[in-house]
Amino acid sequence: MDTQMLTFSTKGQLVIPAEVRAELGIQPGSRVALTVENARIILQPINERLTKKLRGRFSGGPSMADQLQQERREDRKQDKY
């Protein structure tokens, strides 16, 4: 597919051409993953293939909830002084 020029609205919205949506199976309510890489915006439809690719990528790391709670505890300690 050739490069197409798109324009953002005043609300930051972007219209993806109908033929591109059809090719990628994007319908109203579809979700996409946005990645910024080397000053490029990459939009990737979230479908079963992407879900399988990303599954487990974030497991095994520190709990985000635990980290946030720890940061809040530290903030409260600093506020007391």
N, CA, C and O atoms as a CHARMM CRD file, in Angstrom:
* protein
*
  324
    1    1 MET  N      0.83700  -1.17500   0.00000 PROA 1      0.00000
    2    1 MET  CA     0.00000   0.00000   0.00000 PROA 1      0.00000
    3    1 MET  C      0.88200   1.23800   0.00000 PROA 1      0.00000
    4    1 MET  O      1.91000   1.27200   0.67700 PROA 1      0.00000
    5    2 ASP  N      0.49300   2.23100  -0.74100 PROA 2      0.00000
    6    2 ASP  CA     1.25000   3.47000  -0.83000 PROA 2      0.00000
    7    2 ASP  C      1.09600   4.29900   0.44700 PROA 2      0.00000
    8    2 ASP  O      0.13400   4.13100   1.19600 PROA 2      0.00000
    9    3 THR  N      2.04400   5.18500   0.68100 PROA 3      0.00000
   10    3 THR  CA     1.96800   6.09700   1.80900 PROA 3      0.00000
   11    3 THR  C      0.82600   7.07300   1.59300 PROA 3      0.00000
   12    3 THR  O      0.64100   7.60100   0.49700 PROA 3      0.00000
   13    4 GLN  N      0.06900   7.30500   2.64500 PROA 4      0.00000
   14    4 GLN  CA    -1.04100   8.24900   2.57700 PROA 4      0.00000
   15    4 GLN  C     -0.79900   9.35200   3.59000 PROA 4      0.00000
   16    4 GLN  O     -0.26300   9.10100   4.66900 PROA 4      0.00000
   17    5 MET  N     -1.18800  10.56500   3.25400 PROA 5      0.00000
   18    5 MET  CA    -1.04400  11.69300   4.15800 PROA 5      0.00000
   19    5 MET  C     -2.34800  11.87000   4.91800 PROA 5      0.00000
   20    5 MET  O     -3.41800  11.95600   4.31500 PROA 5      0.00000
   21    6 LEU  N     -2.26000  11.92300   6.26100 PROA 6      0.00000
   22    6 LEU  CA    -3.41800  12.08000   7.11800 PROA 6      0.00000
   23    6 LEU  C     -3.24100  13.34800   7.94400 PROA 6      0.00000
   24    6 LEU  O     -2.12300  13.83200   8.12000 PROA 6      0.00000
   25    7 THR  N     -4.34700  13.88300   8.44700 PROA 7      0.00000
   26    7 THR  CA    -4.31100  15.10200   9.23600 PROA 7      0.00000
   27    7 THR  C     -5.00600  14.88200  10.57100 PROA 7      0.00000
   28    7 THR  O     -6.09800  14.31600  10.62400 PROA 7      0.00000
   29    8 PHE  N     -4.37500  15.32900  11.64500 PROA 8      0.00000
   30    8 PHE  CA    -4.98500  15.24500  12.96600 PROA 8      0.00000
   31    8 PHE  C     -6.02000  16.34500  13.11400 PROA 8      0.00000
   32    8 PHE  O     -5.83200  17.46100  12.63000 PROA 8      0.00000
   33    9 SER  N     -7.12200  16.01600  13.79000 PROA 9      0.00000
   34    9 SER  CA    -8.14400  17.02100  14.08200 PROA 9      0.00000
   35    9 SER  C     -7.67400  17.87300  15.26200 PROA 9      0.00000
   36    9 SER  O     -6.63200  17.60200  15.85800 PROA 9      0.00000
   37   10 THR  N     -8.45100  18.90200  15.58800 PROA 10     0.00000
   38   10 THR  CA    -8.10400  19.75400  16.73200 PROA 10     0.00000
   39   10 THR  C     -8.16400  18.98200  18.04200 PROA 10     0.00000
   40   10 THR  O     -7.57700  19.40800  19.03600 PROA 10     0.00000
   41   11 LYS  N     -8.86600  17.85200  18.05600 PROA 11     0.00000
   42   11 LYS  CA    -8.96000  17.00800  19.24600 PROA 11     0.00000
   43   11 LYS  C     -7.88000  15.92200  19.26000 PROA 11     0.00000
   44   11 LYS  O     -7.87500  15.07400  20.15200 PROA 11     0.00000
   45   12 GLY  N     -6.97600  15.93700  18.29400 PROA 12     0.00000
   46   12 GLY  CA    -5.92000  14.93300  18.23200 PROA 12     0.00000
   47   12 GLY  C     -6.36000  13.63200  17.60400 PROA 12     0.00000
   48   12 GLY  O     -5.66900  12.61900  17.71200 PROA 12     0.00000
   49   13 GLN  N     -7.51200  13.65200  16.94500 PROA 13     0.00000
   50   13 GLN  CA    -8.03100  12.43500  16.32700 PROA 13     0.00000
   51   13 GLN  C     -7.49500  12.29900  14.90400 PROA 13     0.00000
   52   13 GLN  O     -7.19100  13.28500  14.23200 PROA 13     0.00000
   53   14 LEU  N     -7.39300  11.06400  14.47800 PROA 14     0.00000
   54   14 LEU  CA    -6.87300  10.73700  13.16000 PROA 14     0.00000
   55   14 LEU  C     -7.82300   9.75400  12.50100 PROA 14     0.00000
   56   14 LEU  O     -8.23600   8.77700  13.12600 PROA 14     0.00000
   57   15 VAL  N     -8.17200  10.00100  11.25300 PROA 15     0.00000
   58   15 VAL  CA    -9.06200   9.09300  10.53400 PROA 15     0.00000
   59   15 VAL  C     -8.21600   8.14200   9.70400 PROA 15     0.00000
   60   15 VAL  O     -7.42800   8.56800   8.86000 PROA 15     0.00000
   61   16 ILE  N     -8.38600   6.85500   9.95200 PROA 16     0.00000
   62   16 ILE  CA    -7.67900   5.83500   9.16800 PROA 16     0.00000
   63   16 ILE  C     -8.56300   5.50900   7.97200 PROA 16     0.00000
   64   16 ILE  O     -9.73400   5.17300   8.14600 PROA 16     0.00000
   65   17 PRO  N     -8.01700   5.60300   6.75400 PROA 17     0.00000
   66   17 PRO  CA    -8.83200   5.38000   5.55400 PROA 17     0.00000
   67   17 PRO  C     -9.54300   4.02400   5.57400 PROA 17     0.00000
   68   17 PRO  O     -9.03200   3.03800   6.10500 PROA 17     0.00000
   69   18 ALA  N    -10.73900   4.01000   4.97700 PROA 18     0.00000
   70   18 ALA  CA   -11.59900   2.82100   4.97400 PROA 18     0.00000
   71   18 ALA  C    -10.88900   1.59400   4.40800 PROA 18     0.00000
   72   18 ALA  O    -11.04400   0.49400   4.93700 PROA 18     0.00000
   73   19 GLU  N    -10.11700   1.77000   3.34300 PROA 19     0.00000
   74   19 GLU  CA    -9.46100   0.60400   2.74300 PROA 19     0.00000
   75   19 GLU  C     -8.41000   0.00800   3.67100 PROA 19     0.00000
   76   19 GLU  O     -8.19600  -1.20400   3.66200 PROA 19     0.00000
   77   20 VAL  N     -7.75100   0.84400   4.47200 PROA 20     0.00000
   78   20 VAL  CA    -6.76900   0.34900   5.43900 PROA 20     0.00000
   79   20 VAL  C     -7.48700  -0.37700   6.57200 PROA 20     0.00000
   80   20 VAL  O     -7.05900  -1.45200   6.99100 PROA 20     0.00000
   81   21 ARG  N     -8.58500   0.21000   7.07000 PROA 21     0.00000
   82   21 ARG  CA    -9.35800  -0.45900   8.12000 PROA 21     0.00000
   83   21 ARG  C     -9.87000  -1.80700   7.64800 PROA 21     0.00000
   84   21 ARG  O     -9.84100  -2.78400   8.39600 PROA 21     0.00000
   85   22 ALA  N    -10.33800  -1.86300   6.41500 PROA 22     0.00000
   86   22 ALA  CA   -10.85500  -3.12700   5.88000 PROA 22     0.00000
   87   22 ALA  C     -9.74000  -4.16500   5.78000 PROA 22     0.00000
   88   22 ALA  O     -9.93100  -5.32500   6.14500 PROA 22     0.00000
   89   23 GLU  N     -8.58400  -3.74800   5.28600 PROA 23     0.00000
   90   23 GLU  CA    -7.45500  -4.67200   5.11900 PROA 23     0.00000
   91   23 GLU  C     -7.00100  -5.25300   6.45500 PROA 23     0.00000
   92   23 GLU  O     -6.61300  -6.41800   6.53300 PROA 23     0.00000
   93   24 LEU  N     -7.05200  -4.42200   7.51800 PROA 24     0.00000
   94   24 LEU  CA    -6.57400  -4.85000   8.82800 PROA 24     0.00000
   95   24 LEU  C     -7.67200  -5.37600   9.74100 PROA 24     0.00000
   96   24 LEU  O     -7.40500  -5.79400  10.86700 PROA 24     0.00000
   97   25 GLY  N     -8.90000  -5.35400   9.25400 PROA 25     0.00000
   98   25 GLY  CA   -10.01000  -5.87200  10.04900 PROA 25     0.00000
   99   25 GLY  C    -10.38900  -4.95500  11.20600 PROA 25     0.00000
  100   25 GLY  O    -10.90800  -5.41700  12.22300 PROA 25     0.00000
  101   26 ILE  N    -10.13200  -3.65600  11.05300 PROA 26     0.00000
  102   26 ILE  CA   -10.46400  -2.69800  12.10200 PROA 26     0.00000
  103   26 ILE  C    -11.91300  -2.27000  11.92700 PROA 26     0.00000
  104   26 ILE  O    -12.32100  -1.81900  10.85600 PROA 26     0.00000
  105   27 GLN  N    -12.67900  -2.42000  12.99800 PROA 27     0.00000
  106   27 GLN  CA   -14.10000  -2.06300  12.99000 PROA 27     0.00000
  107   27 GLN  C    -14.35700  -1.12900  14.15600 PROA 27     0.00000
  108   27 GLN  O    -13.49600  -0.98400  15.02300 PROA 27     0.00000
  109   28 PRO  N    -15.53400  -0.48400  14.20300 PROA 28     0.00000
  110   28 PRO  CA   -15.84000   0.35600  15.36000 PROA 28     0.00000
  111   28 PRO  C    -15.68500  -0.45000  16.64600 PROA 28     0.00000
  112   28 PRO  O    -16.18800  -1.56800  16.75700 PROA 28     0.00000
  113   29 GLY  N    -14.99200   0.12500  17.59700 PROA 29     0.00000
  114   29 GLY  CA   -14.73600  -0.55600  18.86700 PROA 29     0.00000
  115   29 GLY  C    -13.44300  -1.34900  18.88800 PROA 29     0.00000
  116   29 GLY  O    -13.03100  -1.82700  19.94500 PROA 29     0.00000
  117   30 SER  N    -12.78700  -1.50000  17.72900 PROA 30     0.00000
  118   30 SER  CA   -11.50500  -2.21500  17.69700 PROA 30     0.00000
  119   30 SER  C    -10.47900  -1.42900  18.50100 PROA 30     0.00000
  120   30 SER  O    -10.55200  -0.20500  18.60100 PROA 30     0.00000
  121   31 ARG  N     -9.53500  -2.14200  19.06400 PROA 31     0.00000
  122   31 ARG  CA    -8.46500  -1.51100  19.83000 PROA 31     0.00000
  123   31 ARG  C     -7.16100  -1.67300  19.07500 PROA 31     0.00000
  124   31 ARG  O     -6.97400  -2.63400  18.33000 PROA 31     0.00000
  125   32 VAL  N     -6.25300  -0.71400  19.27700 PROA 32     0.00000
  126   32 VAL  CA    -4.92500  -0.78400  18.67400 PROA 32     0.00000
  127   32 VAL  C     -3.88100  -0.50500  19.73800 PROA 32     0.00000
  128   32 VAL  O     -4.14100   0.18600  20.72300 PROA 32     0.00000
  129   33 ALA  N     -2.70500  -1.04900  19.52200 PROA 33     0.00000
  130   33 ALA  CA    -1.56300  -0.77500  20.39100 PROA 33     0.00000
  131   33 ALA  C     -0.74300   0.31800  19.72000 PROA 33     0.00000
  132   33 ALA  O     -0.48800   0.26000  18.51700 PROA 33     0.00000
  133   34 LEU  N     -0.33000   1.31700  20.50000 PROA 34     0.00000
  134   34 LEU  CA     0.47000   2.41400  19.97400 PROA 34     0.00000
  135   34 LEU  C      1.87300   2.29300  20.53900 PROA 34     0.00000
  136   34 LEU  O      2.05500   2.14400  21.74700 PROA 34     0.00000
  137   35 THR  N      2.86300   2.35800  19.66100 PROA 35     0.00000
  138   35 THR  CA     4.26100   2.30800  20.05800 PROA 35     0.00000
  139   35 THR  C      4.97700   3.46700  19.38900 PROA 35     0.00000
  140   35 THR  O      4.73800   3.74900  18.21500 PROA 35     0.00000
  141   36 VAL  N      5.85400   4.14200  20.12500 PROA 36     0.00000
  142   36 VAL  CA     6.70100   5.17400  19.53700 PROA 36     0.00000
  143   36 VAL  C      8.09400   4.57700  19.43500 PROA 36     0.00000
  144   36 VAL  O      8.67100   4.14600  20.43400 PROA 36     0.00000
  145   37 GLU  N      8.62400   4.55500  18.23100 PROA 37     0.00000
  146   37 GLU  CA     9.91100   3.92000  17.99100 PROA 37     0.00000
  147   37 GLU  C     10.69300   4.72800  16.97200 PROA 37     0.00000
  148   37 GLU  O     10.25900   4.88600  15.83100 PROA 37     0.00000
  149   38 ASN  N     11.84700   5.23900  17.38200 PROA 38     0.00000
  150   38 ASN  CA    12.69700   6.02100  16.47900 PROA 38     0.00000
  151   38 ASN  C     11.91600   7.13400  15.79700 PROA 38     0.00000
  152   38 ASN  O     11.96200   7.26800  14.57400 PROA 38     0.00000
  153   39 ALA  N     11.19900   7.93200  16.57800 PROA 39     0.00000
  154   39 ALA  CA    10.41000   9.07100  16.09000 PROA 39     0.00000
  155   39 ALA  C      9.30700   8.66300  15.11800 PROA 39     0.00000
  156   39 ALA  O      8.87800   9.46500  14.28800 PROA 39     0.00000
  157   40 ARG  N      8.85000   7.41500  15.22100 PROA 40     0.00000
  158   40 ARG  CA     7.74400   6.92600  14.39300 PROA 40     0.00000
  159   40 ARG  C      6.62200   6.47200  15.31300 PROA 40     0.00000
  160   40 ARG  O      6.86400   5.94100  16.39700 PROA 40     0.00000
  161   41 ILE  N      5.39900   6.68700  14.86700 PROA 41     0.00000
  162   41 ILE  CA     4.23900   6.18400  15.58300 PROA 41     0.00000
  163   41 ILE  C      3.81000   4.89700  14.89200 PROA 41     0.00000
  164   41 ILE  O      3.55900   4.88600  13.68700 PROA 41     0.00000
  165   42 ILE  N      3.72900   3.82300  15.64900 PROA 42     0.00000
  166   42 ILE  CA     3.32700   2.53800  15.10000 PROA 42     0.00000
  167   42 ILE  C      2.00400   2.14800  15.73900 PROA 42     0.00000
  168   42 ILE  O      1.91600   2.04100  16.96200 PROA 42     0.00000
  169   43 LEU  N      0.98400   1.93600  14.93300 PROA 43     0.00000
  170   43 LEU  CA    -0.31200   1.47000  15.39500 PROA 43     0.00000
  171   43 LEU  C     -0.46900   0.03400  14.94500 PROA 43     0.00000
  172   43 LEU  O     -0.29800  -0.27600  13.76600 PROA 43     0.00000
  173   44 GLN  N     -0.79400  -0.84200  15.87700 PROA 44     0.00000
  174   44 GLN  CA    -0.95500  -2.25200  15.54400 PROA 44     0.00000
  175   44 GLN  C     -2.28400  -2.73400  16.09500 PROA 44     0.00000
  176   44 GLN  O     -2.52400  -2.64500  17.29900 PROA 44     0.00000
  177   45 PRO  N     -3.15900  -3.24900  15.22100 PROA 45     0.00000
  178   45 PRO  CA    -4.45100  -3.74200  15.71000 PROA 45     0.00000
  179   45 PRO  C     -4.24100  -4.82800  16.76000 PROA 45     0.00000
  180   45 PRO  O     -3.38400  -5.69900  16.61000 PROA 45     0.00000
  181   46 ILE  N     -5.03800  -4.76200  17.82500 PROA 46     0.00000
  182   46 ILE  CA    -4.97000  -5.79400  18.85200 PROA 46     0.00000
  183   46 ILE  C     -5.88800  -6.91900  18.41700 PROA 46     0.00000
  184   46 ILE  O     -7.11100  -6.78200  18.40300 PROA 46     0.00000
  185   47 ASN  N     -5.27600  -8.01800  18.06700 PROA 47     0.00000
  186   47 ASN  CA    -6.02600  -9.19300  17.64300 PROA 47     0.00000
  187   47 ASN  C     -5.39800 -10.41300  18.31400 PROA 47     0.00000
  188   47 ASN  O     -4.48100 -10.27600  19.12300 PROA 47     0.00000
  189   48 GLU  N     -5.87300 -11.56600  17.98900 PROA 48     0.00000
  190   48 GLU  CA    -5.38200 -12.78200  18.64600 PROA 48     0.00000
  191   48 GLU  C     -3.88400 -12.97200  18.44000 PROA 48     0.00000
  192   48 GLU  O     -3.18200 -13.39400  19.35900 PROA 48     0.00000
  193   49 ARG  N     -3.39300 -12.67000  17.25500 PROA 49     0.00000
  194   49 ARG  CA    -1.97200 -12.83500  16.97200 PROA 49     0.00000
  195   49 ARG  C     -1.12000 -11.92800  17.85600 PROA 49     0.00000
  196   49 ARG  O     -0.11200 -12.37000  18.40800 PROA 49     0.00000
  197   50 LEU  N     -1.52000 -10.65300  17.99500 PROA 50     0.00000
  198   50 LEU  CA    -0.76900  -9.73100  18.84700 PROA 50     0.00000
  199   50 LEU  C     -0.87600 -10.15300  20.31500 PROA 50     0.00000
  200   50 LEU  O      0.10700 -10.09000  21.05400 PROA 50     0.00000
  201   51 THR  N     -2.04800 -10.57600  20.72700 PROA 51     0.00000
  202   51 THR  CA    -2.24400 -11.01300  22.10700 PROA 51     0.00000
  203   51 THR  C     -1.30200 -12.16600  22.43000 PROA 51     0.00000
  204   51 THR  O     -0.66900 -12.17000  23.48600 PROA 51     0.00000
  205   52 LYS  N     -1.20300 -13.14200  21.53700 PROA 52     0.00000
  206   52 LYS  CA    -0.29300 -14.27200  21.76400 PROA 52     0.00000
  207   52 LYS  C      1.15600 -13.81200  21.81700 PROA 52     0.00000
  208   52 LYS  O      1.94400 -14.31600  22.61800 PROA 52     0.00000
  209   53 LYS  N      1.51000 -12.84600  20.95500 PROA 53     0.00000
  210   53 LYS  CA     2.87400 -12.34000  20.90000 PROA 53     0.00000
  211   53 LYS  C      3.25200 -11.63700  22.20800 PROA 53     0.00000
  212   53 LYS  O      4.38500 -11.75600  22.67400 PROA 53     0.00000
  213   54 LEU  N      2.30300 -10.90600  22.79600 PROA 54     0.00000
  214   54 LEU  CA     2.59000 -10.13800  24.00100 PROA 54     0.00000
  215   54 LEU  C      2.37800 -10.92000  25.28500 PROA 54     0.00000
  216   54 LEU  O      2.84900 -10.50100  26.34300 PROA 54     0.00000
  217   55 ARG  N      1.68400 -12.04100  25.21600 PROA 55     0.00000
  218   55 ARG  CA     1.35400 -12.81100  26.41600 PROA 55     0.00000
  219   55 ARG  C      2.62900 -13.17300  27.18100 PROA 55     0.00000
  220   55 ARG  O      3.57900 -13.70900  26.61100 PROA 55     0.00000
  221   56 GLY  N      2.63000 -12.87700  28.45600 PROA 56     0.00000
  222   56 GLY  CA     3.76300 -13.21600  29.30800 PROA 56     0.00000
  223   56 GLY  C      4.91700 -12.23900  29.25400 PROA 56     0.00000
  224   56 GLY  O      5.88000 -12.38700  30.00700 PROA 56     0.00000
  225   57 ARG  N      4.84900 -11.25400  28.39400 PROA 57     0.00000
  226   57 ARG  CA     5.96500 -10.32200  28.25500 PROA 57     0.00000
  227   57 ARG  C      6.23300  -9.56000  29.55400 PROA 57     0.00000
  228   57 ARG  O      7.38000  -9.24600  29.87200 PROA 57     0.00000
  229   58 PHE  N      5.17100  -9.26900  30.29800 PROA 58     0.00000
  230   58 PHE  CA     5.32900  -8.46700  31.49100 PROA 58     0.00000
  231   58 PHE  C      5.26000  -9.28900  32.78000 PROA 58     0.00000
  232   58 PHE  O      5.26100  -8.72500  33.87400 PROA 58     0.00000
  233   59 SER  N      5.20000 -10.59300  32.65900 PROA 59     0.00000
  234   59 SER  CA     5.13800 -11.42200  33.85800 PROA 59     0.00000
  235   59 SER  C      6.53200 -11.60000  34.44200 PROA 59     0.00000
  236   59 SER  O      7.54000 -11.44800  33.75200 PROA 59     0.00000
  237   60 GLY  N      6.56500 -11.92300  35.71800 PROA 60     0.00000
  238   60 GLY  CA     7.84300 -12.19000  36.36800 PROA 60     0.00000
  239   60 GLY  C      8.55500 -10.96000  36.86400 PROA 60     0.00000
  240   60 GLY  O      9.53100 -11.07200  37.60700 PROA 60     0.00000
  241   61 GLY  N      8.09400  -9.78400  36.47300 PROA 61     0.00000
  242   61 GLY  CA     8.71800  -8.55800  36.94900 PROA 61     0.00000
  243   61 GLY  C      8.10700  -8.12200  38.25700 PROA 61     0.00000
  244   61 GLY  O      7.23000  -8.79000  38.80600 PROA 61     0.00000
  245   62 PRO  N      8.57900  -6.99400  38.75100 PROA 62     0.00000
  246   62 PRO  CA     8.02600  -6.50400  40.01000 PROA 62     0.00000
  247   62 PRO  C      6.56600  -6.09800  39.82400 PROA 62     0.00000
  248   62 PRO  O      6.16400  -5.64900  38.75100 PROA 62     0.00000
  249   63 SER  N      5.78700  -6.26300  40.87900 PROA 63     0.00000
  250   63 SER  CA     4.37900  -5.88900  40.84100 PROA 63     0.00000
  251   63 SER  C      4.27400  -4.37000  40.78900 PROA 63     0.00000
  252   63 SER  O      4.83700  -3.67600  41.63500 PROA 63     0.00000
  253   64 MET  N      3.55600  -3.85600  39.79900 PROA 64     0.00000
  254   64 MET  CA     3.36100  -2.41200  39.68400 PROA 64     0.00000
  255   64 MET  C      2.59700  -1.88900  40.89700 PROA 64     0.00000
  256   64 MET  O      2.89400  -0.80200  41.39400 PROA 64     0.00000
  257   65 ALA  N      1.61600  -2.65400  41.37900 PROA 65     0.00000
  258   65 ALA  CA     0.84600  -2.24600  42.54800 PROA 65     0.00000
  259   65 ALA  C      1.75200  -2.15100  43.77200 PROA 65     0.00000
  260   65 ALA  O      1.66500  -1.19000  44.53600 PROA 65     0.00000
  261   66 ASP  N      2.61800  -3.14200  43.96000 PROA 66     0.00000
  262   66 ASP  CA     3.54300  -3.12100  45.09100 PROA 66     0.00000
  263   66 ASP  C      4.49700  -1.93200  45.00500 PROA 66     0.00000
  264   66 ASP  O      4.77700  -1.28100  46.01200 PROA 66     0.00000
  265   67 GLN  N      4.99300  -1.65200  43.80500 PROA 67     0.00000
  266   67 GLN  CA     5.89500  -0.51900  43.62800 PROA 67     0.00000
  267   67 GLN  C      5.19500   0.79100  43.96600 PROA 67     0.00000
  268   67 GLN  O      5.76500   1.64700  44.64200 PROA 67     0.00000
  269   68 LEU  N      3.96200   0.94700  43.49800 PROA 68     0.00000
  270   68 LEU  CA     3.20100   2.16600  43.75600 PROA 68     0.00000
  271   68 LEU  C      2.94500   2.33400  45.25100 PROA 68     0.00000
  272   68 LEU  O      3.08200   3.43400  45.78600 PROA 68     0.00000
  273   69 GLN  N      2.57600   1.25500  45.92000 PROA 69     0.00000
  274   69 GLN  CA     2.33900   1.33400  47.36000 PROA 69     0.00000
  275   69 GLN  C      3.61400   1.72900  48.10700 PROA 69     0.00000
  276   69 GLN  O      3.57000   2.53500  49.03600 PROA 69     0.00000
  277   70 GLN  N      4.73500   1.16700  47.70300 PROA 70     0.00000
  278   70 GLN  CA     6.01800   1.49700  48.34300 PROA 70     0.00000
  279   70 GLN  C      6.35900   2.97300  48.11600 PROA 70     0.00000
  280   70 GLN  O      6.80800   3.65300  49.03800 PROA 70     0.00000
  281   71 GLU  N      6.14800   3.46800  46.89600 PROA 71     0.00000
  282   71 GLU  CA     6.41700   4.88200  46.61000 PROA 71     0.00000
  283   71 GLU  C      5.53300   5.78600  47.46300 PROA 71     0.00000
  284   71 GLU  O      5.99300   6.81700  47.95300 PROA 71     0.00000
  285   72 ARG  N      4.28000   5.41100  47.64200 PROA 72     0.00000
  286   72 ARG  CA     3.36600   6.21500  48.46600 PROA 72     0.00000
  287   72 ARG  C      3.79200   6.20300  49.93000 PROA 72     0.00000
  288   72 ARG  O      3.71300   7.22700  50.60800 PROA 72     0.00000
  289   73 ARG  N      4.24300   5.04700  50.41900 PROA 73     0.00000
  290   73 ARG  CA     4.73800   4.97400  51.80200 PROA 73     0.00000
  291   73 ARG  C      5.92900   5.91600  51.98400 PROA 73     0.00000
  292   73 ARG  O      6.01400   6.64100  52.97600 PROA 73     0.00000
  293   74 GLU  N      6.84100   5.89600  51.01800 PROA 74     0.00000
  294   74 GLU  CA     8.02100   6.75800  51.10200 PROA 74     0.00000
  295   74 GLU  C      7.62700   8.23100  51.03700 PROA 74     0.00000
  296   74 GLU  O      8.20500   9.05900  51.74200 PROA 74     0.00000
  297   75 ASP  N      6.65400   8.56200  50.20100 PROA 75     0.00000
  298   75 ASP  CA     6.17600   9.94100  50.10200 PROA 75     0.00000
  299   75 ASP  C      5.57000  10.40100  51.42700 PROA 75     0.00000
  300   75 ASP  O      5.81000  11.52500  51.86600 PROA 75     0.00000
  301   76 ARG  N      4.78500   9.52900  52.06300 PROA 76     0.00000
  302   76 ARG  CA     4.16400   9.87300  53.35000 PROA 76     0.00000
  303   76 ARG  C      5.23100  10.09300  54.41800 PROA 76     0.00000
  304   76 ARG  O      5.09700  10.99100  55.24800 PROA 76     0.00000
  305   77 LYS  N      6.27700   9.29200  54.40500 PROA 77     0.00000
  306   77 LYS  CA     7.37300   9.47000  55.37400 PROA 77     0.00000
  307   77 LYS  C      8.03600  10.82800  55.18400 PROA 77     0.00000
  308   77 LYS  O      8.34400  11.51000  56.16200 PROA 77     0.00000
  309   78 GLN  N      8.25800  11.22300  53.93600 PROA 78     0.00000
  310   78 GLN  CA     8.88600  12.50100  53.64800 PROA 78     0.00000
  311   78 GLN  C      7.98600  13.66900  54.03400 PROA 78     0.00000
  312   78 GLN  O      8.47900  14.71500  54.45600 PROA 78     0.00000
  313   79 ASP  N      6.67100  13.50200  53.89500 PROA 79     0.00000
  314   79 ASP  CA     5.73000  14.56800  54.23800 PROA 79     0.00000
  315   79 ASP  C      5.68200  14.81800  55.73800 PROA 79     0.00000
  316   79 ASP  O      5.35500  15.92600  56.16400 PROA 79     0.00000
  317   80 LYS  N      5.99900  13.81500  56.54800 PROA 80     0.00000
  318   80 LYS  CA     5.95300  13.96300  58.00200 PROA 80     0.00000
  319   80 LYS  C      7.08200  14.85300  58.52400 PROA 80     0.00000
  320   80 LYS  O      6.95300  15.43200  59.60300 PROA 80     0.00000
  321   81 TYR  N      8.16800  14.97200  57.79300 PROA 81     0.00000
  322   81 TYR  CA     9.32700  15.70900  58.26500 PROA 81     0.00000
  323   81 TYR  C      9.28900  17.14000  57.85100 PROA 81     0.00000
  324   81 TYR  O     10.20100  17.90100  58.17300 PROA 81     0.00000
